[in-house]
Amino acid sequence: MTEPHANLLALILAGGLGRRMEGRAKPLLPLGGRRLIDRVADAARAQGGAIALNLHDLDVETQAPFADLNLPVAPDAAPGRLGPLAGVLGGLDFAATHAPGVEFLLTLPCDCPFLPDDLASRLLEATRKRTRSGLACAASGGRVHPVIALWPLSLRDDLRHALLEKDMRGVGQFQRDYDMTVVEWPATGRDPFFNVNTLEDLAQAEEMLRRSP
């Protein structure tokens, strides 16, 4: 049974453009008979905390395809599609305003269908043991995944300054300025952080799912 994390909000980042998907909305693509966003939502629920969905805005047309998830929406913190950091900041703002008691934001990209159930627990444990900033992110096979990360709400003002004043766009670029810990997962067999960026990746994910449901 998943340990409950009352101080955690899991945020599914679904506001990207999906430029390499030939104009198709990445979160809505089917994998094994279910949408990518449904698989990530299941992984978010398994983390044991509250959940929200990040979209680039609150327009009715933007939200409509995700209405059946019944999740609150945290829009990007600034207009203009400034990238994932705008989604992270939007999630931090949402948590600070609408989720009393939450201290950490766990960001989950909408294109990672195999996320592990112990993601939040291991990242939270790492922040308690190894880092002063409270910032942690996942890695597998020696590769760091900056977007799959645990963000303390205490970094909210720093991130706002970096995004809006310094025009910083890279998630890893922001993280490198802090005492961040990296937590490694094994990538043998099926990489838990395999991400679907192209239609070829989607076909590969289908094959991975067939081999190991």
Protein Blocks (a to p, Z undefined) as FASTA:
>chain_A
ZZddfkbccdddfkbgolmngopafklpceehiafklmmmmmmmmnopacddddfbfcfk
lmmmmmmnopacdddfbehinojklmmmmmmmmmmmmmghiabdcdddfklckbcfklmm
mmmmmmmmmpcnlpacddeehiacfklccddfklmmmmmmmmmmnopabfklmmmmpccd
dddddfehjafkbccfbfklmmmmmmmmmmmZZ
